[in-house]
Amino acid sequence: MPVLSRAKVGQWARYRSAGGFEQRLEVVDVTRAKVHLRLQMWLDGRPAGLPTIREEPIDVDWVLRAATRDKATVTSRPTTLRVAERDWPTRLTIARWRLEGVEYERRTWISSDAPIYGLVRMDMTAGDALEASMELIDFGDSTSPAKKP
């Protein structure tokens, strides 16, 4: 689901990650082939590094691209997930792979209604331990400024 093709300048999304991190992505430019995103990070409410610009192709399903990179087996199904104070119709993609004797699983919920990447939530485990997570906590556009972390 290449949802970046729907990105508009001024859209933003804010995510909370494991370990106390928050990040904010904002669309700063869109061409026929690429989206330019400003990425800002915070750790425990304090800036974590300088903002950076990320360039992404608009026609790539980044969830499947990551699964291919990991040589994962992939399953997906439609589901609904409540995040950021609303119910999202999503595609849940589950990628499983083994690396250096460790079993990994990444569950990613994507919605074509969600901004930018369409990411609503992602959880990744290594063995039985949570390795990484991201969850949409706020979103909007240039007419609705984000709350500070």
C-alpha positions as CSV (number, residue, x, y, z in Angstrom):
1,M,0.0,0.0,0.0
2,P,2.1,3.0,-1.2
3,V,0.2,5.7,0.7
4,L,3.0,8.3,0.3
5,S,1.4,9.0,-3.1
6,R,-1.4,10.8,-1.2
7,A,1.0,13.0,0.8
8,K,0.4,16.7,0.9
9,V,2.7,19.6,1.9
10,G,1.9,20.5,5.5
11,Q,0.7,17.1,6.6
12,W,2.3,15.9,9.9
13,A,2.2,12.9,12.1
14,R,3.6,12.4,15.6
15,Y,4.6,9.0,17.0
16,R,5.6,7.6,20.3
17,S,8.3,4.9,20.3
18,A,9.7,2.5,22.8
19,G,12.3,3.9,25.1
20,G,10.7,7.3,25.6
21,F,11.2,8.6,22.1
22,E,8.8,10.7,20.1
23,Q,9.1,11.8,16.5
24,R,7.3,14.2,14.3
25,L,7.3,13.8,10.5
26,E,6.1,16.7,8.3
27,V,5.7,16.8,4.5
28,V,7.8,19.7,3.3
29,D,7.7,19.0,-0.5
30,V,6.1,16.6,-3.0
31,T,7.2,15.9,-6.5
32,R,5.9,13.4,-9.0
33,A,8.4,10.8,-7.7
34,K,9.4,11.8,-4.2
35,V,8.2,13.1,-0.9
36,H,10.5,15.2,1.3
37,L,9.9,14.8,5.0
38,R,11.2,16.8,8.0
39,L,12.0,14.5,10.9
40,Q,12.3,15.8,14.4
41,M,13.0,13.5,17.4
42,W,12.6,14.0,21.2
43,L,13.7,11.9,24.1
44,D,11.7,12.4,27.3
45,G,10.5,15.7,26.0
46,R,13.9,17.1,25.1
47,P,15.2,17.5,21.5
48,A,17.3,14.5,20.4
49,G,19.5,15.8,17.6
50,L,18.7,18.3,14.9
51,P,15.8,18.0,12.5
52,T,16.7,16.3,9.3
53,I,15.1,16.0,5.8
54,R,14.3,12.5,4.5
55,E,13.5,11.8,0.9
56,E,11.2,8.9,0.1
57,P,9.8,7.5,-3.2
58,I,6.0,7.8,-3.4
59,D,5.3,4.6,-5.2
60,V,6.9,2.0,-2.8
61,D,5.1,-0.1,-0.2
62,W,7.6,0.4,2.5
63,V,6.2,-2.4,4.8
64,L,6.7,-5.0,2.0
65,R,10.1,-3.4,1.1
66,A,11.3,-4.0,4.7
67,A,10.0,-7.5,4.7
68,T,11.8,-8.3,1.5
69,R,15.0,-6.8,2.9
70,D,14.7,-9.1,5.9
71,K,13.8,-12.1,3.8
72,A,10.7,-12.5,5.9
73,T,7.6,-14.6,5.3
74,V,4.6,-12.2,5.1
75,T,1.0,-12.6,5.9
76,S,-1.6,-9.8,6.0
77,R,-5.2,-9.3,6.7
78,P,-7.7,-6.4,7.2
79,T,-8.4,-5.3,10.8
80,T,-9.4,-2.3,12.8
81,L,-7.2,-0.6,15.4
82,R,-8.0,2.2,17.9
83,V,-5.1,4.6,18.0
84,A,-4.9,8.4,18.4
85,E,-8.5,8.6,19.6
86,R,-10.1,7.0,16.5
87,D,-10.7,3.7,14.9
88,W,-8.6,3.0,11.8
89,P,-9.4,0.5,9.1
90,T,-6.0,-1.1,8.6
91,R,-4.0,-3.7,6.8
92,L,-2.1,-5.7,9.4
93,T,1.1,-7.1,7.9
94,I,3.0,-9.7,9.9
95,A,6.6,-10.3,8.8
96,R,8.6,-13.2,10.4
97,W,12.2,-14.0,9.9
98,R,15.2,-15.6,11.6
99,L,18.6,-13.9,11.9
100,E,21.6,-15.3,13.8
101,G,19.4,-17.8,15.6
102,V,16.8,-15.3,16.8
103,E,13.1,-15.3,15.7
104,Y,11.8,-11.9,14.7
105,E,8.3,-10.7,14.2
106,R,7.2,-7.3,13.0
107,R,3.5,-6.4,13.1
108,T,2.6,-3.3,11.2
109,W,-0.8,-1.7,10.9
110,I,-1.2,0.6,7.9
111,S,-4.2,2.7,6.9
112,S,-4.8,4.6,3.7
113,D,-6.7,7.1,5.9
114,A,-3.6,7.8,8.1
115,P,-1.1,10.6,7.1
116,I,2.2,10.3,5.3
117,Y,3.4,6.6,5.5
118,G,-0.1,5.5,6.6
119,L,1.6,4.0,9.8
120,V,-0.8,3.6,12.7
121,R,1.2,1.2,14.8
122,M,4.3,-1.1,14.6
123,D,5.5,-3.7,17.1
124,M,8.7,-5.8,16.6
125,T,9.8,-8.6,18.8
126,A,13.1,-10.5,18.9
127,G,12.5,-13.8,20.6
128,D,9.9,-13.0,23.3
129,A,11.2,-9.4,24.0
130,L,9.8,-6.2,22.5
131,E,12.6,-4.8,20.3
132,A,10.9,-1.7,18.9
133,S,7.5,-0.1,18.7
134,M,5.8,3.0,17.2
135,E,2.3,4.3,17.6
136,L,0.6,7.3,16.1
137,I,-0.4,9.7,18.8
138,D,-1.3,12.9,16.9
139,F,-1.7,14.1,13.3
140,G,-2.9,17.0,11.2
141,D,-1.9,19.5,8.6
142,S,-0.7,23.1,8.3
143,T,-4.0,24.3,9.7
144,S,-3.7,22.2,12.9
145,P,-0.4,22.7,14.7
146,A,1.1,19.8,16.7
147,K,1.2,19.8,20.4
148,K,4.7,19.9,21.9
149,P,6.1,16.5,23.2
